[in-house]
């Protein structure tokens, strides 16, 4: 019976039920919900059924209770509160799950025993299919509170019961259980329906509140984990400047204890820089401001950003607090150097000299700066190959991009591939906690300068060639293809062609990186540039130290007679040493090293010039002849003045294949490179 119905006439209900069971005719005065339930039950149930209701075993009931532990834990206190008011009145409180299986029964012991004899016990099913028309099954079926009294029950055995029940809904909108109150018809109370309805809503609210509380805790935990995982310092302050949260990184940067800082004003822990204090006062945003924090008389330089936390009410912005992120300035500098390399202002004016050799190198460098092809710079150690590489980068269209320098000789052999290509998380058998980009990724959009490229092992030469040809990188341990746009400049002090002939350097890589070759002459071949170089070095030293130093005529003449095996680098070291020895700012002869004062010039008789070995000269002659004759053995023999048989023997000894110099093969290689 629904709440809108009036007082119940038990005898009339019994007559209506009996007429329906006997004839199938429904009385118009019957509650529509009850009438529809009877019509469903008459098709499948016997109203005179006796015996126990279907149910589940004790083990299954325990398992079901465990799965619904949250519902039971919230419903049980409310059931106990209701029982305190109805104790001794013959009423029991029942909790069922969404399948109308009884989970819990609370009431007087004697009442529970009588209810159990009727099937109202834990584990029994009270849906329509098992118990006919009843309040528990109807509450789930109709999704509304229901009161069923006396003969409204379809089974005759339940005509002595009066039951009120209300569904309990999950926050997603589906029913997860039923709360009911049952008693004998003679002990019926019209307030039971309102009571179970209010109690069911209270349980729902508790479930929703519990869910929101758990979600809030989860989000708070995730937020705390995210904040702690941030590599930057992170501080949250309220509108009054009190610290709400500070992560470990920020505490370490500022040298404060987190427990002591939280809940206190930020300026009580550290002395705020004026720009930060003013930004907080005016509620404005700061982005990457370079500031210094005063902590216990120690200056801590940081890069800081400040963001006000705002919300709008009636078109007025209200500030609820501030978010501060900070990084040590040294960390930022290291990151910049790692990502883009140290920036320099080298230009073509930095190539000092007016000799024919240096002018030719300068013109070639200008042409290289206008193009984007790989460049090979060859020269002895100390001739300034690195400076020339930077000049080409700075004067090219990639000047705003990174310039990454890698010395191929100092990289460990077992890590060199990973340094160039990078590696994903978990590479190297999980020893790496995080991935790392390779040199090609760091140089993306700029220039990658490879020093001493001859030191690369052959397997790395193969990987380098693939990247040069395809412009794609796959990190070690990964499968993702990363496109890179990198201009390659390589430098070497050795003869790569000779290394190719010996099999120590890949020929295809040599052709790929030497599309434009620049040779830097040693200082002994351009002694006319010595006065200009000396003046430039002394002026640079003056700018760096603030001390003006000059050099005597005799010292300059003595330096012109020296062979300078260390080239420009040796010249810089000599002048720096001499400048530190002079007291009056004038470098004289006795300030120069003994090697310069005592070693004869290469122009003097008896100077021990470098003479290549006979087999080296043969290699060079064979390669030049093969290139000039395009691999024609007959013409090569004539050019070298030897017989064809001798030529073939020397080619075999030198491990030279004439196919490498024939026009058809060279054309194929050129098409593949393009």
C-alpha positions in Angstrom: 0.0 0.0 0.0 1.3 3.5 -0.9 1.4 6.4 1.6 -1.5 8.0 -0.2 -3.8 5.1 0.7 -6.1 5.4 3.7 -6.6 2.9 6.6 -6.5 -0.7 5.7 -9.5 -3.0 6.0 -8.0 -6.4 6.6 -11.1 -8.4 5.9 -11.8 -6.5 2.7 -8.2 -7.1 1.5 -8.5 -10.8 2.2 -11.7 -11.0 0.2 -10.1 -9.1 -2.7 -7.1 -11.5 -2.6 -9.3 -14.6 -2.5 -11.4 -13.4 -5.4 -8.3 -12.7 -7.5 -6.8 -16.1 -6.7 -10.0 -17.9 -7.5 -11.2 -16.0 -10.5 -8.3 -13.7 -11.6 -10.5 -10.6 -11.3 -8.9 -7.6 -9.7 -10.8 -5.2 -7.5 -10.6 -1.5 -8.7 -9.9 -0.4 -5.2 -6.7 -2.4 -5.0 -3.4 -0.4 -5.1 -2.2 -0.4 -8.7 1.4 -1.4 -7.7 0.0 -4.4 -5.8 -2.4 -5.2 -8.6 0.4 -5.3 -11.2 2.6 -7.4 -8.9 -0.3 -9.9 -8.4 -0.7 -10.2 -12.2 3.0 -11.0 -12.6 3.0 -13.5 -9.7 -0.1 -15.4 -10.7 1.7 -16.6 -13.9 4.6 -18.2 -12.1 3.8 -18.7 -8.4 1.4 -20.7 -6.3 -0.1 -18.4 -3.6 -0.5 -21.3 -1.2 3.3 -22.2 -1.4 4.7 -23.3 1.9 8.3 -24.2 3.0 11.5 -22.3 3.2 12.4 -19.6 0.7 15.4 -20.1 -1.7 18.7 -18.8 -0.3 22.4 -19.1 -0.3 24.9 -21.0 1.9 26.7 -19.5 4.8 29.9 -19.3 2.8 28.3 -17.5 0.0 26.6 -15.2 2.4 29.9 -14.4 4.0 31.5 -13.7 0.6 28.6 -11.4 -0.3 28.8 -9.5 2.9 32.5 -9.0 2.4 31.9 -7.5 -1.1 29.2 -5.2 0.4 31.2 -4.3 3.5 31.0 -0.6 2.9 27.2 -0.7 2.6 26.8 -2.8 5.7 29.3 -0.7 7.7 27.2 2.5 6.9 23.8 0.9 7.3 24.4 -1.0 10.5 24.7 2.2 12.8 21.5 3.6 11.3 19.7 0.3 11.8 20.8 0.3 15.4 19.6 3.9 15.9 16.2 2.9 14.5 16.1 -0.1 16.8 16.7 2.0 19.9 13.3 3.7 19.2 11.3 0.5 18.3 12.8 -1.9 20.7 10.2 -4.1 22.3 7.5 -3.1 19.7 7.8 -6.3 17.7 9.5 -4.6 14.7 12.7 -5.9 13.0 14.9 -3.9 10.7 16.2 -5.7 7.6 19.0 -4.9 5.1 19.0 -6.6 1.7 21.2 -6.4 -1.4 20.3 -5.5 -4.9 19.1 -9.0 -5.6 16.8 -8.9 -2.6 19.0 -11.3 -0.6 18.8 -10.6 3.1 22.2 -9.4 4.5 21.4 -8.4 8.0 18.4 -8.6 10.4 18.2 -6.5 13.7 15.4 -6.8 16.3 14.2 -8.6 19.4 15.3 -12.2 19.6 11.8 -13.6 19.8 10.6 -11.5 16.8 13.7 -12.6 14.8 12.9 -16.2 15.5 9.3 -15.8 14.3 10.5 -13.9 11.2 13.0 -16.6 10.4 10.3 -19.2 10.5 8.6 -17.2 7.7 11.8 -17.0 5.7 12.9 -13.6 6.8 16.5 -14.7 7.7 20.0 -13.8 6.4 20.7 -15.5 3.0 17.0 -15.8 1.9 15.8 -14.3 -1.3 12.8 -11.9 -1.2 12.3 -11.0 -4.8 9.0 -11.5 -6.6 10.1 -14.7 -8.1 10.9 -16.3 -4.8 8.5 -14.6 -2.3 5.8 -13.2 -4.5 4.4 -9.7 -3.8 6.3 -8.2 -0.9 7.7 -4.8 0.0 11.4 -5.7 -0.4 11.0 -7.0 -4.0 8.6 -4.2 -5.0 10.9 -1.5 -3.7 13.6 -2.8 -6.0 11.3 -3.4 -8.9 9.4 -0.1 -8.7 12.5 1.9 -7.5 10.4 3.7 -4.8 9.4 3.2 -1.2 6.7 0.6 -0.7 4.4 -0.6 2.1 2.8 -4.0 1.8 0.4 -5.1 4.6 -1.6 -8.3 5.3 -3.4 -9.8 2.3 -1.6 -7.5 -0.1 1.2 -10.2 0.0 0.6 -12.7 -2.8 1.7 -15.6 -0.7 -1.0 -16.5 1.9 1.7 -17.4 4.4 2.8 -13.7 4.7 -0.7 -12.3 5.2 0.2 -11.7 8.9 3.1 -9.4 8.0 3.2 -5.6 7.6 6.4 -4.5 5.8 7.8 -1.1 4.7 10.9 -0.9 2.4 12.9 1.7 0.5 15.6 1.2 -2.1 19.2 2.4 -1.4 20.8 3.9 -4.5 24.4 3.9 -5.6 25.9 7.3 -6.6 25.7 6.2 -10.2 21.9 5.8 -9.9 21.5 2.1 -9.7 20.0 0.4 -6.6 22.5 -1.4 -4.4 20.2 -2.6 -1.6 17.0 -2.2 0.3 16.3 -1.2 3.9 13.0 -2.4 5.4 11.0 -2.7 8.6 8.8 -5.7 9.2 6.3 -6.6 12.0 3.0 -8.5 12.5 0.0 -6.8 11.1 -1.4 -6.4 14.6 1.7 -4.4 15.6 1.8 -2.3 12.4 2.8 1.4 12.6 2.0 3.9 9.9 5.3 5.7 10.5 7.5 2.8 9.4 7.5 3.7 5.7 8.6 7.3 6.4 11.3 6.0 8.7 12.8 3.5 6.2 12.6 6.1 3.5 14.5 8.7 5.6 17.0 6.0 6.7 17.7 4.8 3.1 18.3 8.4 2.0 20.7 8.9 5.0 22.6 5.8 3.9 22.8 7.1 0.4 24.2 10.4 1.6 26.7 8.6 3.7 27.8 6.5 0.7 28.1 9.6 -1.5 30.0 11.5 1.2 32.3 8.5 1.7 33.0 8.4 -2.1 33.7 12.1 -2.2 35.9 11.9 0.8 37.9 9.0 -0.8 38.1 10.8 -4.1 39.4 13.9 -2.3 42.0 11.8 -0.4 43.0 10.1 -3.7 43.3 13.5 -5.5 45.2 14.9 -2.6 47.6 12.0 -2.6 48.1 12.2 -6.3 48.6 16.0 -6.1 51.1 15.6 -3.4 52.9 12.9 -5.4 52.9 15.2 -8.5 54.2 18.1 -6.5 57.0 16.1 -5.0 57.9 14.6 -8.4 58.4 18.1 -9.9 62.1 18.8 -10.3 61.6 22.4 -9.5 60.9 23.9 -6.1 57.1 24.3 -5.5 55.4 26.4 -2.8 51.7 27.2 -2.3 50.8 30.1 -0.1 47.3 31.4 0.9 46.3 35.0 0.4 47.9 36.1 3.7 51.2 34.6 2.6 51.1 31.5 4.9 52.8 28.5 3.5 50.1 25.8 2.7 52.5 23.3 0.9 56.2 23.2 0.1 57.8 20.3 -1.7 61.1 18.8 -0.7 63.0 20.4 -3.6 61.9 23.9 -2.5 62.9 23.2 1.1 66.3 22.0 0.0 66.8 25.0 -2.3 65.9 27.5 0.5 67.5 25.5 3.2 64.4 25.3 5.5 62.6 22.5 7.2 59.3 21.6 5.6 57.6 21.0 9.0 58.7 24.4 10.3 57.7 26.3 7.1 54.2 25.0 6.7 51.6 27.1 8.5 54.0 30.1 8.9 54.4 33.2 6.7 56.9 32.6 3.9 58.8 35.8 4.8 59.2 34.4 8.3 61.3 31.5 7.0 63.3 33.4 4.3 63.8 37.0 3.4 61.7 37.6 0.3 63.3 39.5 -2.6 61.7 42.9 -3.1 60.4 41.9 -6.5 58.6 38.9 -5.1 57.2 40.7 -2.1 55.9 43.5 -4.4 54.4 41.0 -6.8 52.5 39.2 -4.0 51.3 42.5 -2.6 50.0 43.6 -6.0 48.8 40.1 -7.0 50.6 40.1 -10.3 52.3 37.3 -12.2 56.1 36.8 -12.3 57.7 34.6 -15.0 61.3 33.4 -14.7 62.5 36.3 -12.6 66.1 36.1 -11.5 66.2 36.8 -7.7 68.3 36.2 -4.6 66.9 34.8 -1.4 68.5 35.7 1.9 68.6 32.6 4.1 70.7 32.9 7.3 73.0 35.5 5.7 73.5 33.3 2.6 72.5 34.5 -0.9 70.6 31.8 -2.9 70.2 32.8 -6.5 67.1 31.4 -8.1 64.9 31.7 -11.1 61.3 32.2 -9.8 57.8 32.3 -11.2 54.8 33.4 -9.2 51.2 32.8 -10.2 48.2 34.2 -8.2 45.4 31.8 -7.6 42.2 33.7 -8.5 38.5 33.1 -8.7 35.8 35.5 -10.0 32.8 36.6 -8.0 30.4 39.2 -9.4 33.0 40.0 -12.1 35.6 40.8 -9.4 38.8 38.7 -9.2 39.5 37.5 -5.7 43.0 36.1 -4.9 43.0 33.0 -2.8 46.7 32.4 -2.7 49.9 32.1 -4.7 51.9 29.4 -6.4 55.7 29.8 -6.6 58.1 27.7 -8.6 61.8 28.2 -8.2 65.0 26.7 -9.6 68.6 27.3 -8.7 70.3 29.5 -11.2 73.3 27.1 -11.5 70.8 24.4 -12.4 69.3 26.5 -15.2 72.8 27.4 -16.5 73.7 23.7 -16.6 70.5 22.9 -18.4 71.1 25.6 -21.0 74.7 24.4 -21.6 73.5 20.8 -21.9 70.7 21.7 -24.3 72.3 24.2 -26.6 75.9 24.2 -25.7 77.9 27.3 -24.6 77.0 30.2 -26.8 79.8 32.2 -28.4 80.1 35.3 -30.5 82.6 34.0 -33.0 82.2 35.5 -36.5 84.3 35.5 -39.6 86.3 38.3 -38.0 87.4 35.8 -35.5 89.4 34.0 -38.2 92.6 36.0 -37.8 95.1 36.3 -40.6 95.7 37.6 -44.1 97.7 34.8 -45.7 96.6 33.0 -48.8 95.9 29.8 -46.8 93.7 31.5 -44.2 91.9 33.6 -46.8 91.0 30.5 -48.7 89.7 28.8 -45.5 87.7 31.9 -44.7 86.1 31.9 -48.2 85.3 28.2 -47.9 83.8 28.8 -44.5 81.6 31.5 -45.9 80.3 29.1 -48.6 79.7 26.5 -45.9 77.7 28.9 -43.8 75.4 29.6 -46.7 74.7 25.9 -47.3 73.4 23.2 -45.1 75.6 20.2 -46.2 77.9 18.4 -43.8 81.3 20.0 -43.5 84.7 18.3 -42.8 87.4 20.5 -41.3 90.9 19.0 -41.5 93.9 20.4 -39.6 96.5 19.7 -37.1 95.8 19.9 -33.4 95.6 23.5 -32.3 94.9 25.1 -35.6 91.4 26.3 -34.5 89.1 23.8 -36.1 86.6 24.2 -33.2 86.6 27.9 -33.6 85.9 27.6 -37.4 83.1 25.2 -36.7 81.5 27.7 -34.3 81.9 30.5 -36.9 80.2 28.5 -39.6 77.3 27.8 -37.1 77.0 31.4 -35.9 77.0 32.8 -39.5 74.5 30.2 -40.8 70.7 30.1 -40.8 70.9 27.9 -37.7 72.6 30.5 -35.5 69.6 30.6 -33.1 69.7 26.8 -32.7 71.9 24.8 -30.4 75.5 24.1 -31.1 76.4 20.8 -29.5 80.1 19.7 -29.4 81.0 16.0 -28.9 84.6 14.8 -28.7 84.4 11.2 -30.1 87.6 10.2 -28.4 86.6 10.8 -24.8 83.3 8.9 -24.9 83.4 5.4 -23.4 83.1 2.8 -26.1 80.3 0.9 -24.4 78.2 4.1 -24.0 79.0 5.9 -27.2 75.9 4.6 -29.1 73.6 5.6 -26.2 75.2 9.1 -26.0 74.5 9.7 -29.7 71.1 8.0 -30.1 69.8 8.4 -26.5 67.9 5.7 -24.6 64.4 5.1 -23.3 63.4 4.4 -19.8 64.6 0.9 -18.7 67.3 0.6 -21.3 70.5 -1.2 -20.3 68.7 -3.9 -18.3 66.7 -1.5 -16.2 69.8 0.3 -14.7 68.5 3.6 -16.0 65.7 5.1 -13.9 64.9 7.5 -16.7 65.5 8.0 -20.3 67.9 10.5 -21.9 67.9 12.2 -25.2 70.9 11.7 -27.5 73.2 14.3 -29.0 71.2 14.4 -32.2 68.0 15.3 -30.3 69.8 17.9 -28.2 71.2 19.4 -31.5 67.8 19.4 -33.2 67.4 22.6 -35.2 71.1 23.5 -34.9 74.6 22.0 -35.4 76.3 18.9 -34.1 80.0 19.3 -34.0 82.0 16.0 -33.9 85.6 16.4 -32.8 88.1 13.6 -33.7 85.5 11.7 -35.7 88.2 9.1 -36.6 87.9 7.8 -33.0 84.3 6.5 -33.7 84.1 2.7 -33.7 82.8 1.1 -36.9 79.4 0.2 -35.5 78.8 3.8 -34.4 80.0 5.0 -37.8 77.2 2.8 -39.3 74.6 4.3 -36.9 75.9 7.9 -37.6 75.6 7.3 -41.4 72.0 6.1 -41.0 71.0 9.3 -39.1 72.8 11.5 -41.6 71.0 9.9 -44.6 67.5 9.5 -43.0 67.3 12.3 -40.4 65.7 9.8 -38.0 66.8 8.6 -34.6 65.5 5.6 -32.6 66.6 5.6 -29.0 68.2 2.5 -27.5 65.5 0.3 -25.9 62.7 2.2 -27.8 60.7 1.9 -31.0 59.6 5.5 -31.5 61.2 7.2 -34.6 62.3 10.7 -33.8 62.9 13.1 -36.7 65.9 15.3 -36.2 67.1 18.3 -38.2 70.8 18.6 -37.6 73.7 20.1 -39.5 76.8 18.1 -39.1 80.3 19.6 -38.8 83.2 17.1 -38.2 86.8 17.9 -37.5 89.9 15.7 -37.6 93.6 16.0 -37.6 94.2 12.7 -39.5 94.0 11.8 -43.2 90.6 10.1 -43.4 91.2 8.8 -46.9 94.2 6.9 -45.6 92.0 5.5 -42.8 89.4 4.4 -45.4 92.1 2.6 -47.4 93.2 0.8 -44.2 89.6 -0.2 -43.4 89.5 1.8 -40.2 86.9 4.3 -41.5 83.8 3.7 -43.5 84.1 5.0 -47.1 80.4 5.8 -47.4 80.5 7.8 -44.1 83.6 9.7 -45.4 81.8 10.6 -48.6 78.7 11.7 -46.6 80.6 14.0 -44.2 83.1 15.4 -46.7 80.7 17.0 -49.1 82.5 20.3 -48.3 86.1 20.0 -47.0 88.0 22.9 -45.4 91.7 22.5 -44.6 93.3 24.7 -42.0 97.0 25.2 -42.6 99.4 24.8 -39.6 100.9 28.0 -38.2 104.3 27.1 -39.6 102.8 27.4 -43.1 101.4 30.9 -42.5 104.0 32.7 -40.3 103.0 35.9 -42.0 99.8 35.8 -39.9 101.9 35.6 -36.6 101.9 39.3 -35.8 98.1 39.6 -36.3 97.5 36.5 -34.1 99.8 37.9 -31.4 98.1 41.3 -31.4 94.6 39.6 -31.3 95.6 37.3 -28.4 97.1 40.2 -26.4 94.0 42.4 -26.9 91.8 39.5 -25.8 94.0 39.1 -22.7 93.7 42.8 -22.0 89.8 42.6 -22.2 89.8 39.6 -19.8 92.3 40.8 -17.2 92.3 44.5 -17.6 96.1 44.5 -18.0 97.8 45.8 -21.2 100.7 43.7 -22.4 102.9 44.3 -25.4 105.8 42.3 -27.0 109.2 43.4 -28.1 110.5 43.3 -31.7 113.2 40.8 -30.8 110.7 38.4 -29.2 108.5 38.6 -32.3 111.4 37.8 -34.6 112.4 34.9 -32.4 108.8 33.6 -32.5 108.7 33.9 -36.3 111.6 31.4 -36.5 109.8 28.8 -34.4 107.9 25.9 -36.0 104.9 26.0 -33.6 104.0 22.3 -33.6 101.1 23.1 -31.3 99.9 25.8 -33.7 97.6 28.6 -32.5 96.8 26.9 -29.2 100.6 26.7 -28.4 100.9 30.4 -29.3 98.1 31.3 -26.9 99.7 29.3 -24.1 103.1 30.9 -24.7 101.8 34.4 -24.6 99.7 33.8 -21.5 102.7 32.3 -19.7 105.0 35.2 -20.9 102.5 37.8 -19.8 102.3 36.4 -16.3 106.2 36.6 -16.1 106.6 40.2 -17.1 106.5 42.9 -14.5 106.5 46.0 -16.8 103.9 44.8 -19.3 106.5 44.1 -22.0 107.1 40.5 -23.2 110.8 40.1 -24.1 113.0 37.3 -25.3 113.8 35.9 -21.9 110.1 35.5 -21.1 109.7 33.0 -23.9 110.1 29.2 -23.3 113.5 27.6 -23.9 112.2 25.6 -26.9 111.5 28.9 -28.8 114.8 30.5 -27.8 116.9 27.4 -28.5 115.2 25.4 -31.3 116.3 26.2 -34.9 113.8 27.4 -37.5 112.5 25.0 -40.1 114.0 27.4 -42.7 117.5 26.8 -41.4 119.7 24.0 -42.7 119.4 20.8 -40.7 115.8 21.3 -39.6 114.2 17.9 -39.2 111.1 18.2 -41.3 108.5 15.4 -41.3 109.0 13.0 -44.2 106.3 10.4 -44.8 107.1 6.7 -44.8 107.6 5.0 -48.2 104.4 2.9 -47.9 102.4 6.1 -46.9 103.7 7.9 -50.0 102.7 4.8 -52.1 99.2 4.8 -50.6 98.7 8.5 -51.4 100.1 8.2 -54.9 97.8 5.2 -55.7 94.7 7.0 -54.4 95.5 10.2 -56.3 96.1 8.2 -59.5 92.9 6.2 -59.0 90.9 9.4 -58.5 92.5 11.1 -61.5 92.0 8.1 -63.8 88.6 7.2 -62.4 89.7 3.7 -61.7 91.2 3.0 -65.1 94.1 0.6 -64.4 96.0 1.1 -67.7 96.0 4.9 -67.3 97.0 4.6 -63.7 100.0 2.4 -64.6 101.1 4.9 -67.2 100.7 7.8 -64.7 102.7 6.0 -62.0 105.3 4.7 -64.4 104.9 1.0 -63.4 103.6 -2.1 -65.1 100.0 -3.3 -64.8 101.1 -6.4 -62.9 103.0 -4.3 -60.4 100.1 -2.0 -60.1 97.7 -4.8 -59.3 100.1 -6.2 -56.7 100.4 -2.8 -55.0 96.6 -2.3 -55.1 96.1 -5.7 -53.4 98.7 -4.8 -50.7 97.1 -1.4 -50.1 93.6 -3.0 -50.0 92.3 -0.6 -52.6 89.4 -1.5 -54.9 89.3 0.4 -58.2 85.5 0.0 -58.3 85.3 2.6 -55.6 86.7 5.2 -58.1 84.7 4.3 -61.2 82.1 6.9 -62.4 79.1 4.5 -62.4 79.6 3.6 -58.7 80.3 7.2 -57.7 77.0 8.3 -59.4 75.0 5.6 -57.6 76.5 6.8 -54.2 75.7 10.4 -55.1 72.1 9.6 -56.0 71.7 7.6 -52.7 73.0 10.6 -50.7 70.7 13.0 -52.4 
